[in-house]
Amino acid sequence: MYGIKEIDAAELSKQLSSAAENSLPEKLRLIDVRTPAEVARGKIAGSENLPLHVIPLKVEELDTDETIVFYCQTGARSAQACAFMTSKGVDNCYNLRGGIVTWAQMGLPIG
């Protein structure tokens, strides 16, 4: 498997807050690779849903100039998404370590 980069929940939260506070045009794209049924139970604000099985079909639509952070329930499926993107030559994608479970355990907001 290809090596992947990871980001932890605290660092992601800091980056998202910093961008919002400074009104900077954010080049960070947050993608939830869970199913729509899972997303209906809650998601990280500002994220978009792109289920894991759809990513190979939409790879050409992903802006590789943006930093992409993938997340899922626990980090396993999003790690697969990162590995796939890395295999396609995309170097600026990250896996949210521990997924939305760790995000919630840290008391970070879920909408």
HELIX and SHEET records of a PDB file:
HELIX    1   1 ALA A    9  GLU A   21  1                                  13    
HELIX    2   2 PRO A   36  VAL A   39  1                                   4    
HELIX    3   3 LEU A   52  VAL A   54  5                                   3    
HELIX    4   4 ILE A   55  LYS A   58  1                                   4    
HELIX    5   5 VAL A   59  GLU A   61  5                                   3    
HELIX    6   6 ALA A   76  SER A   87  1                                  12    
HELIX    7   7 GLY A   99  GLN A  105  1                                   7    
SHEET    1   A 5 LYS A   5  ILE A   7  0                                        
SHEET    2   A 5 CYS A  93  LEU A  96  1                                        
SHEET    3   A 5 THR A  67  TYR A  71  1                                        
SHEET    4   A 5 LEU A  28  ASP A  32  1                                        
SHEET    5   A 5 GLU A  48  ASN A  49  1                                        
END                                                                             
